[in-house]
Amino acid sequence: FSVIATAQQGVGHSDGKLSLNTQALIFEPFNQAFALGPYHINRTDIVKTELCHGKGGGFIPQATQGIMVTTADSKSYQFLLAEPEQWLALLQPKDSN
């Protein structure tokens, strides 16, 4: 599963491809020299996922929706993308029963 997304950290942002497989969430920036990322986040390291909004200038909320992923080491990653609710559902841990 993959989509075009924007990684955002403070005032910095980078367009790229966000993909999800059974083991990891992966962000590959289009501009490797300037970009945030690439990120390879193991699914087992993800402790929280939630909806978020893009921020102009790093602090002014915008209408663009996305997801924020928090890992076990307290790092947070924001990705602005289409259909964020679908991504939240995909990132939920699978029931092992």
Secondary structure, DSSP 8 states (H G I E B T S, - for coil): -EEEEEEEETTEEEEEEEEE-SSEEEEEES-TTT-S--EEEEGGGEEEEEEEEEEETTTEEEEEEEEEEEETTS-EEEEE-S-HHHHHHHHS-----
